[in-house]
Amino acid sequence: MENKMVKIPKALQKDVSFLGLRAKYVDQAFKGSFLSLMVGLFLSTVIPTFLSLLLSFCTAALYIALMLFYSKAYGENGFIKSQADRKGPDTIKGHVNKKMLVLWKKD
């Protein structure tokens, strides 16, 4: 029995996209759309059902459009980078009491 080398494809080596959204945005778009539809269903107990569903579908469409914008404008990691930039500080304030600094003296 002889040994044969068989190539096994490891991955597709292609970017994953769904309706123009890159891979990391697909999950975010589904979560946002689902959340807006759930909020619309909860709002239907207070305001008329047609109005609440119209509002929730509009917000879901706007959220998907926002994800499409981030996907096309900033690439695969744009939304995550923009969230990280918002969480970081705008300025760094540093102050030192100069009287309390240790002065190195030569012996």
Z-matrix of the N, CA and C atoms (Angstrom, degrees):
N
C 1 1.452
C 2 1.522 1 108.53
N 3 1.296 2 116.85 1 128.09
C 4 1.466 3 120.38 2 -177.05
C 5 1.525 4 110.72 3 -103.17
N 6 1.321 5 115.71 4 151.36
C 7 1.459 6 121.58 5 179.03
C 8 1.523 7 109.86 6 -84.91
N 9 1.309 8 116.21 7 133.83
C 10 1.462 9 121.15 8 177.84
C 11 1.525 10 108.56 9 -119.85
N 12 1.317 11 115.81 10 139.95
C 13 1.463 12 121.42 11 176.42
C 14 1.526 13 108.36 12 -86.75
N 15 1.298 14 115.67 13 122.95
C 16 1.452 15 120.88 14 178.53
C 17 1.522 16 107.71 15 -117.54
N 18 1.332 17 116.88 16 125.26
C 19 1.461 18 120.53 17 178.13
C 20 1.524 19 109.32 18 -77.81
N 21 1.307 20 115.23 19 130.25
C 22 1.460 21 121.06 20 177.18
C 23 1.521 22 107.13 21 -112.59
N 24 1.331 23 118.24 22 118.68
C 25 1.462 24 119.28 23 179.10
C 26 1.533 25 109.98 24 -68.77
N 27 1.318 26 115.87 25 126.69
C 28 1.467 27 120.33 26 -175.69
C 29 1.524 28 112.02 27 -82.71
N 30 1.332 29 116.77 28 -38.63
C 31 1.462 30 119.58 29 -178.11
C 32 1.527 31 108.68 30 -156.38
N 33 1.292 32 115.36 31 172.62
C 34 1.455 33 119.89 32 179.63
C 35 1.524 34 112.24 33 -75.67
N 36 1.314 35 117.60 34 -23.16
C 37 1.459 36 123.72 35 -178.25
C 38 1.522 37 112.20 36 58.63
N 39 1.302 38 117.06 37 33.23
C 40 1.456 39 121.83 38 177.92
C 41 1.519 40 108.31 39 -129.68
N 42 1.325 41 114.97 40 153.61
C 43 1.456 42 119.28 41 175.53
C 44 1.522 43 109.35 42 -70.52
N 45 1.305 44 116.05 43 138.29
C 46 1.458 45 121.35 44 177.56
C 47 1.518 46 107.66 45 -85.46
N 48 1.319 47 117.03 46 128.80
C 49 1.462 48 120.26 47 177.67
C 50 1.525 49 108.99 48 -143.30
N 51 1.311 50 114.70 49 150.67
C 52 1.457 51 121.88 50 179.86
C 53 1.520 52 107.37 51 -141.25
N 54 1.311 53 117.09 52 115.58
C 55 1.467 54 123.60 53 -177.28
C 56 1.530 55 111.96 54 53.97
N 57 1.308 56 117.04 55 36.85
C 58 1.458 57 121.14 56 178.89
C 59 1.511 58 114.63 57 87.28
N 60 1.319 59 117.77 58 -4.89
C 61 1.462 60 120.94 59 178.98
C 62 1.521 61 109.39 60 -91.44
N 63 1.309 62 116.48 61 140.00
C 64 1.459 63 120.00 62 176.37
C 65 1.525 64 108.58 63 -79.75
N 66 1.316 65 117.17 64 170.24
C 67 1.462 66 123.03 65 -167.96
C 68 1.523 67 113.70 66 -56.33
N 69 1.320 68 118.00 67 -45.26
C 70 1.463 69 119.81 68 -175.75
C 71 1.522 70 112.10 69 -71.60
N 72 1.336 71 116.56 70 -22.70
C 73 1.457 72 119.92 71 -178.93
C 74 1.515 73 112.61 72 -84.55
N 75 1.321 74 118.03 73 -23.71
C 76 1.461 75 120.83 74 -178.02
C 77 1.521 76 109.84 75 -61.40
N 78 1.317 77 116.73 76 -47.95
C 79 1.464 78 121.50 77 179.43
C 80 1.524 79 110.74 78 -61.95
N 81 1.323 80 116.74 79 -44.22
C 82 1.466 81 121.01 80 -179.22
C 83 1.532 82 110.59 81 -64.35
N 84 1.326 83 117.51 82 -39.91
C 85 1.463 84 121.09 83 -179.96
C 86 1.526 85 111.26 84 -66.74
N 87 1.342 86 117.08 85 -41.16
C 88 1.460 87 119.38 86 178.18
C 89 1.525 88 111.30 87 -65.30
N 90 1.328 89 116.87 88 -41.68
C 91 1.467 90 119.78 89 178.91
C 92 1.521 91 111.35 90 -62.79
N 93 1.320 92 116.99 91 -45.81
C 94 1.464 93 120.83 92 -179.45
C 95 1.512 94 112.30 93 -64.90
N 96 1.321 95 116.99 94 -41.42
C 97 1.463 96 120.70 95 179.40
C 98 1.523 97 111.07 96 -66.23
N 99 1.319 98 116.48 97 -43.67
C 100 1.467 99 120.40 98 178.96
C 101 1.525 100 110.76 99 -62.79
N 102 1.322 101 116.75 100 -42.44
C 103 1.461 102 120.61 101 179.50
C 104 1.528 103 111.26 102 -63.94
N 105 1.328 104 117.61 103 -41.96
C 106 1.462 105 119.48 104 -179.91
C 107 1.531 106 111.21 105 -67.61
N 108 1.326 107 117.77 106 -35.29
C 109 1.467 108 119.71 107 176.95
C 110 1.529 109 111.39 108 -68.81
N 111 1.324 110 117.89 109 -37.58
C 112 1.464 111 120.68 110 177.25
C 113 1.530 112 111.12 111 -66.13
N 114 1.316 113 116.69 112 -40.78
C 115 1.469 114 119.99 113 177.03
C 116 1.523 115 109.48 114 -63.39
N 117 1.333 116 117.39 115 -38.02
C 118 1.463 117 120.92 116 176.97
C 119 1.520 118 112.35 117 -62.91
N 120 1.330 119 116.39 118 -39.51
C 121 1.468 120 118.86 119 177.59
C 122 1.526 121 111.65 120 -67.40
N 123 1.323 122 116.79 121 -37.83
C 124 1.466 123 119.00 122 176.90
C 125 1.527 124 111.35 123 -68.71
N 126 1.332 125 116.42 124 -34.85
C 127 1.463 126 119.40 125 177.87
C 128 1.526 127 111.93 126 -69.33
N 129 1.314 128 117.76 127 -23.04
C 130 1.462 129 120.27 128 -178.23
C 131 1.525 130 112.48 129 -66.12
N 132 1.320 131 117.20 130 -14.70
C 133 1.467 132 118.97 131 175.39
C 134 1.521 133 111.40 132 -77.89
N 135 1.336 134 116.94 133 -21.79
C 136 1.466 135 121.23 134 -176.47
C 137 1.521 136 111.48 135 -102.18
N 138 1.325 137 116.77 136 -46.54
C 139 1.466 138 121.17 137 -179.37
C 140 1.528 139 108.36 138 -110.38
N 141 1.329 140 118.04 139 168.01
C 142 1.475 141 119.49 140 -179.48
C 143 1.531 142 112.26 141 -56.25
N 144 1.316 143 115.23 142 144.58
C 145 1.464 144 121.63 143 -173.68
C 146 1.525 145 112.35 144 -61.37
N 147 1.329 146 116.60 145 -43.31
C 148 1.464 147 119.45 146 -179.28
C 149 1.521 148 111.03 147 -61.13
N 150 1.314 149 116.73 148 -42.76
C 151 1.466 150 120.90 149 -179.37
C 152 1.526 151 111.15 150 -65.97
N 153 1.327 152 117.10 151 -41.51
C 154 1.468 153 119.52 152 -179.26
C 155 1.528 154 111.77 153 -68.38
N 156 1.336 155 117.29 154 -39.89
C 157 1.465 156 119.57 155 177.88
C 158 1.525 157 111.38 156 -68.34
N 159 1.322 158 117.03 157 -37.40
C 160 1.461 159 120.51 158 176.13
C 161 1.523 160 110.59 159 -62.57
N 162 1.316 161 115.97 160 -43.30
C 163 1.465 162 120.97 161 178.12
C 164 1.520 163 111.17 162 -63.53
N 165 1.324 164 117.21 163 -43.66
C 166 1.465 165 119.93 164 -177.90
C 167 1.525 166 111.84 165 -69.08
N 168 1.344 167 117.93 166 -38.23
C 169 1.463 168 119.43 167 177.25
C 170 1.524 169 111.41 168 -67.22
N 171 1.325 170 116.61 169 -36.59
C 172 1.471 171 119.51 170 177.50
C 173 1.525 172 111.13 171 -65.91
N 174 1.324 173 117.99 172 -42.13
C 175 1.467 174 119.53 173 178.87
C 176 1.524 175 111.25 174 -68.01
N 177 1.336 176 117.16 175 -36.00
C 178 1.468 177 119.70 176 176.86
C 179 1.527 178 110.47 177 -64.58
N 180 1.329 179 116.80 178 -42.04
C 181 1.469 180 120.21 179 178.68
C 182 1.523 181 110.97 180 -65.74
N 183 1.327 182 117.07 181 -39.44
C 184 1.470 183 120.14 182 177.38
C 185 1.520 184 111.34 183 -65.02
N 186 1.321 185 116.86 184 -37.72
C 187 1.466 186 120.24 185 179.59
C 188 1.526 187 110.88 186 -67.25
N 189 1.322 188 116.76 187 -41.43
C 190 1.467 189 119.86 188 177.31
C 191 1.526 190 110.25 189 -65.67
N 192 1.344 191 117.00 190 -38.44
C 193 1.466 192 120.01 191 177.08
C 194 1.524 193 110.88 192 -64.11
N 195 1.329 194 116.97 193 -37.64
C 196 1.464 195 120.54 194 176.91
C 197 1.523 196 110.96 195 -64.58
N 198 1.326 197 116.96 196 -41.33
C 199 1.462 198 120.12 197 177.74
C 200 1.535 199 111.01 198 -65.91
N 201 1.338 200 117.27 199 -37.13
C 202 1.466 201 120.22 200 175.68
C 203 1.521 202 110.92 201 -63.33
N 204 1.330 203 116.38 202 -40.39
C 205 1.465 204 120.22 203 178.34
C 206 1.521 205 110.93 204 -62.28
N 207 1.332 206 116.97 205 -48.46
C 208 1.466 207 120.09 206 179.16
C 209 1.526 208 111.23 207 -62.76
N 210 1.324 209 116.84 208 -38.11
C 211 1.459 210 120.53 209 -178.56
C 212 1.525 211 111.31 210 -65.31
N 213 1.332 212 116.48 211 -41.86
C 214 1.462 213 119.38 212 -177.98
C 215 1.517 214 112.30 213 -81.74
N 216 1.322 215 117.77 214 -34.14
C 217 1.462 216 120.18 215 -175.36
C 218 1.521 217 112.63 216 -80.05
N 219 1.323 218 117.44 217 -42.60
C 220 1.459 219 120.25 218 -171.57
C 221 1.520 220 114.33 219 -111.58
N 222 1.303 221 118.55 220 -2.20
C 223 1.459 222 119.96 221 179.33
C 224 1.521 223 112.02 222 86.48
N 225 1.323 224 114.20 223 -159.77
C 226 1.460 225 120.02 224 -170.61
C 227 1.524 226 113.21 225 -67.94
N 228 1.323 227 119.04 226 -34.85
C 229 1.463 228 121.46 227 -174.81
C 230 1.523 229 113.16 228 -108.33
N 231 1.329 230 118.90 229 15.42
C 232 1.459 231 121.62 230 -173.84
C 233 1.517 232 114.50 231 -62.56
N 234 1.322 233 117.21 232 -43.94
C 235 1.464 234 119.93 233 -178.04
C 236 1.518 235 110.89 234 -66.73
N 237 1.315 236 116.59 235 -40.78
C 238 1.463 237 120.98 236 -179.95
C 239 1.523 238 110.23 237 -66.75
N 240 1.342 239 116.66 238 -39.57
C 241 1.465 240 120.18 239 178.14
C 242 1.518 241 111.19 240 -66.02
N 243 1.332 242 117.35 241 -39.39
C 244 1.463 243 119.49 242 180.00
C 245 1.525 244 111.05 243 -67.85
N 246 1.332 245 117.81 244 -35.62
C 247 1.463 246 120.08 245 175.70
C 248 1.518 247 110.74 246 -66.43
N 249 1.319 248 117.73 247 -39.51
C 250 1.465 249 121.23 248 179.54
C 251 1.522 250 110.81 249 -67.96
N 252 1.328 251 117.98 250 -36.40
C 253 1.463 252 120.73 251 178.20
C 254 1.521 253 111.25 252 -65.94
N 255 1.326 254 117.06 253 -36.39
C 256 1.464 255 119.96 254 179.41
C 257 1.525 256 112.17 255 -68.88
N 258 1.323 257 116.81 256 -32.59
C 259 1.460 258 120.25 257 -177.56
C 260 1.521 259 112.56 258 -78.51
N 261 1.319 260 116.98 259 -21.71
C 262 1.461 261 120.28 260 -178.97
C 263 1.519 262 111.41 261 -75.56
N 264 1.324 263 117.83 262 160.97
C 265 1.466 264 120.83 263 179.70
C 266 1.527 265 111.05 264 -72.92
N 267 1.338 266 115.98 265 149.45
C 268 1.458 267 120.50 266 177.18
C 269 1.525 268 110.84 267 -75.30
N 270 1.319 269 115.49 268 -44.23
C 271 1.463 270 120.37 269 179.83
C 272 1.520 271 108.74 270 -133.23
N 273 1.297 272 114.76 271 158.51
C 274 1.459 273 120.31 272 175.98
C 275 1.514 274 106.96 273 -113.48
N 276 1.313 275 115.26 274 120.76
C 277 1.453 276 120.25 275 -178.24
C 278 1.523 277 107.85 276 -102.25
N 279 1.268 278 114.70 277 125.20
C 280 1.456 279 118.53 278 178.40
C 281 1.516 280 109.96 279 -130.57
N 282 1.298 281 116.30 280 134.02
C 283 1.456 282 119.63 281 176.19
C 284 1.524 283 108.35 282 -141.56
N 285 1.291 284 114.23 283 143.29
C 286 1.455 285 120.82 284 -177.32
C 287 1.518 286 107.43 285 -132.07
N 288 1.311 287 115.41 286 133.62
C 289 1.457 288 119.79 287 174.27
C 290 1.529 289 107.27 288 -78.28
N 291 1.319 290 115.07 289 105.88
C 292 1.463 291 119.21 290 -172.94
C 293 1.525 292 112.56 291 -70.19
N 294 1.311 293 117.87 292 -19.85
C 295 1.468 294 119.64 293 178.45
C 296 1.528 295 110.79 294 -72.95
N 297 1.316 296 116.62 295 -25.37
C 298 1.456 297 120.44 296 -177.16
C 299 1.532 298 112.96 297 -92.95
N 300 1.343 299 117.53 298 -0.19
C 301 1.460 300 119.80 299 179.68
C 302 1.521 301 110.54 300 -66.09
N 303 1.294 302 115.39 301 145.42
C 304 1.456 303 120.34 302 177.89
C 305 1.526 304 108.06 303 -79.68
N 306 1.303 305 115.93 304 126.65
C 307 1.460 306 120.27 305 176.58
C 308 1.512 307 108.56 306 -99.46
N 309 1.305 308 115.45 307 127.86
C 310 1.456 309 120.02 308 179.40
C 311 1.522 310 108.80 309 -83.91
N 312 1.303 311 114.96 310 124.29
C 313 1.464 312 120.33 311 -179.59
C 314 1.510 313 109.47 312 -109.44
N 315 1.325 314 114.67 313 141.80
C 316 1.459 315 119.19 314 175.95
C 317 1.512 316 108.59 315 -82.48
N 318 1.301 317 116.64 316 135.60
C 319 1.465 318 120.46 317 178.88
C 320 1.493 319 111.97 318 -89.20
